[in-house]
Amino acid sequence: MPSSEPTNDAASMSNVDTFDVTETLAHALVAEQHPDLAERAVILADSGWDNAVFRLGDDLALRIPRRVEGAVLIDHERAWLPTILDGVPDFATGGLDASAHVRDGDPGCGYPWGWAVIPWHEGAVAASAPIDDVLDAADRLGRFLAAVHRPASGDAPANPWRGGPIAARASLLDEHLDRVEELGRSLGGVPVGDGDGDRDDGSVTRRRVEATFAELAAAASGDGAPLWLHGDLHPGNLIVHDAQLRAVIDFGDITAGDRATDLSIAWALFGDRADARARFREVAGTRRPIDDATWDRARAWAVALNVAYLQGEFTTPDRVAAAQRGLTAALSG
């Protein structure tokens, strides 16, 4: 699920900010720059905040930015994915497959930005597809992140929305709660506008969200040197096939910082399965143990990010439900 927040502060790369990406354009770009793939069918699979995704034949896909911010993220992937994924276990070796670039695309056919050819991962996003063995999923995602979360270079891409001090999210959390209320969406259990902070029945209210976030953010401080991060790890960026967690996609928010940002997936993906969260914490901390302060920051990120996903422009009903489950689990601990 593409983030509804601004992505990066890089300067515009052309004199346009958005572009209408169609199947016709996608096919033309492939035919011009990768003619050996030109006979493959091009079919729109998804159109999100930053990118349009097209299936290219049976085993490939295209990620083509719809706006300039997405183009910046594609360039970050092009520059850094080989480094980040080096030595990371794939599905066959107990981890997860990843949407690494198979080939790169450049401006052409009147289109102004770079784009990517990536593997097509059969299945559906975890926001809408059940997982039979959540402990296996916890192991696989834990191994994947344990390998990704290693010290980053000093020139890692900056991302003001991910990896920084969690306390700095407070004002943005308020903005997102306002937006959820404007949209009339529920945080989970009761509508956000009901906001009765004195309820003790586990209902999700705005006051409870704010109080839990404030408590966690105040109690937890950062730890150690910046580590590489996926940056946007949520159930819309995880692929499930045959009821098994199989792949991680969309590395556009690559950055360096506090791994608690990525670890927040534990609540959105595993919901009320505390045993799966515990397994994930153990395995993800194999190389660098995850202390209680880091885990509290991860839970605070889970509160903030699931509210962010609830107010997203391209949020689907399945992804709304996934964010509500994640927020409910994070508030429950």
N, C-alpha and C positions, 0 to 999 in steps of 0.2 A: 504494500500500500504506500504510494508516494506520500511524503510528508506535506502537510498543508502549510508549514512554516516557510519563511524565506530560507534559502539554502546557503548561498555564499555571497561574499561581498566583492567578488571579482568584477572588473569593468566589463561593459558590454563588448561582445566580440564582433558585432556587426551593427548596421544601422536599423535593424529590426529587433523587436523584443520577443515576438511570438511568431509561429509559423504553422500553417495548416498542413499537417503531414497526412497524406492520403496513401492508399495502396498503390495508386498510379505513380506517385512520386517515389515511393519506396522501391518499386520495381525498376523505375528508371535509374535510380542511384545504383542499384545492384548491377543492372545491365551495363552501365557506363564504367564502373570501377572494378567489378568482379564478374566479368562476362561468363566465366565458367559456371556461375551459379544462376545465370539469367533464365534458364528454363524452369527453375523451381517456382512453384506457386507461392505467392505472397498474400497472406491473409491476416487482417487486423486481429490481434488477440486481446489487446488492452490499450486504453488511452488514459494516462494518468496526469498528475499535476505537472511533471517535468518531461515525460517521454511518451511516445507511442511505441508499442511493441507489436511486431508482426511476426507471425510464423513464416519461416522460409524453408519450404519443403518439410521433410519428416524430422530432421535432427538439428536444425539451426533456427535462429531467430534474429530479428533486427531490433535494436534499440535506437530510436531516432528522436532527438530532442524536439519538443514542441515550443520551448522557450529558451532564452539565452542562458538562464540559470542552469537548465538541464545540460546545455552544451558544455558549460564549465565542469560539471560533474563527470560527463563522459571523458573529458580530457584528464581529469584526476584518475579515473579508472585506467585509462590508457597508460598513464605514467607510472602508477603505483601498484596495480594489481599483481604484476609478476613478482614484485617484492613481497607483498602481503601474503600471497598464496604459496610462496615457496616453502615446501616442506609441510604444508597443511594436509592432514589426512583426508582423502576423498571417501566416498561411500564404500568403495571396495576394500578400503583399509581401515574401516571402523569409524570414519568421520562422515562428512557430507560433501557432495559435489558442489561446485560453485560456478557462477556465470562469468567465468574469465573470458576475455576477448579472444575469439578465434581469428578474426580479421578486423582491421580498422577501416573506416570510411572517412572521406574528406568532403568539403563543400563541393557541390556540383548540381547540375540540372536546375539552377536557380535557387538551390537550397544553401543557406549560408554557413552551416556549422559541421563539425565532425559528428560521426555516428559509429555504431559498432555492430559487428556480427558476433553473436554469442551462441552457446549451445542452447537447444530447446530441451527443457526438462519436462518430461511427461508427468502429468498429474495436475493437482490443484493447490492453491495456496492454503496454508494451514488455518487461515481464518475461516475457511468453509469446508475443510476436509478433516474427518476424524482420524485420530492416530490410535491404533490398537494397542501398541506396547509403548506407553509413555516413558517407561524406564529406559528402554532402548533409545528413544528419542533424546532423553536426558544425557545418556552416555555419549551419543554421537555429536550432539550439539556442544556438549562440554569438551570433548576432544578437539573439535573444530576450533572453539574459541581459545582453549588453552594454547594452541599453536599460533593463532592469530595474535593473541595478546602478548607481544614481545616488545622490547624497547623500540620506539620509533626514531627515525632520523630527525634532525633539527629542522629540515625543510619539508616536513610532512604538511599536507594541505590544511589550512586553517578552516575551522568550522565553528562559528560563534554559537551554534544551536546544539552542539553535541560535545560531550567529553569535558566540559568545564565544571566549575564549582556548582553543585546542585542548588545551593542557596540563591544563586543568581537567576534561577528560573521562576522565582516567586511572582514577579510582576507579569511574566508571560503566562503563567498558570491562571492568574486572575483574568487576563484578556481572553484566554481560551474558555474559561468557565462562562464568561459573559456571552461568548459566541455560541456555546452549546445551549445556553438559555434562549438566545435569540432564535435559534433553529428549532426550539421546542423538543430537543432530544433529551432522553433520560440518561443520567449517569449510571443507572442501574438500580432497579427496585422502585424508585420514585422519581418523578421529574425533578430536574435540578432546581426549578423555581420553587419547589415546596420547601426546601432549605431549612427544615426544622432541626436545629442542632441538638435538641434535647432527646431525640429518639434513641432508644437503646435496643432496637430490634434488628440491628445490622443493616438497615436501609442506607443507601448511598445518597448522601445529601452534600450540598456545596460546603456547608460548614464543616462537616466531617472530613471532606477532602482537604480543605484548607488547614484544618487542625493537624491532621495526620502528616501532611507534607511539612508543615512548620516544625513539628516535633522531630521528624526524621532529619530534616535539613540542618537543624540546630545541633543535633547530637553527633553528626558524622562529618569528619574532616577528611580532606584528600590524602592520598598516600602515594609516595614514590614518584618515579620518573614517568613521563607520558608514554603510554603504550599504544600500538596500532589498534584502531577500532574499525569495525564495520560501519558503525555510526547510525544505522537506521534499521536495527534488527527488531522486527515485529512479525506477527503471523502472516501478514501480507507479503513478506519477503522470504518466506520459507515454503518449500514445495513438498507436498505429501503425495506419494504414489503407492497404490495398493496398501493404503492405511499405514504406511511407514514413512517417517521423515527422511527425505532424500537429498535435498539441495538447499543452498543459500543463494539468493539472487540480489541484484541491485546494490552494488557497492559504491554508488555515486556519492554517498556522504562520508566516504573514507576520511579519517582524520586521526589525530593522536590526542590522548588525554586519559581521563579516568575510565577504566574498564567497567565501572559500575553502570555506565550508559548502556553497554551491550548486555550486561548481566540482568538488566531489568526485564528481559524477555522471559525470565523464569516465571513471572506471575501471569503474563499474557498467554503464554503457551501452555502452562501446566495447571492454571486455574487453582482449584482447591486441592490439588494433589501435592501435599506437603512432602510426601516421600520422593516424588520426582524432583521437586525443587532442591531437596537435600542432596540427592544423587548428582544433579546438575552442578550444584555448588562444589561438591567434592571433586568431580572430574574436571570441571573448568579451572579449578585451583591446583591441579596436579603439579604444574611447574611453579606457580606462585600462589600459595595458599590464600584463600579469600577470608579475611578476618571479618569480625562482626561489624566494624565500622564501614567496610566496603559493601557488605551485604545490606546494611541500613541505607547507604546511598543508592544502591541498586533499587531497593524498594521505593525510595523517594522518586527516583527516575521513573519507575513504573507508574506511580501516581501521576506525575506530570505528563509523561508521554501518552498514556492512555487517554487522558483528557484531550491532549492535542489531536490524537487520531479521531476522537469523537466529533471534533469541530471541523474536520477536513472537508473541503469542497467535493472531493471525489470519493468520499466514504460511502461504501455500499452497505446494505442491511447486514450482510454477513460480517463485515468488518466493524460495524457499529456494535454488533453483539459480541465480537471477540474483544473489543476495547472495553466494553462493559464488564465482561468476565474478568479481564485483567485488572481493571480498577477495583472491582469488588474483592478480588483475591489480595491485592496490595493493601487495601484498607484493613483486611482481616489479619495481615501479617503472613 
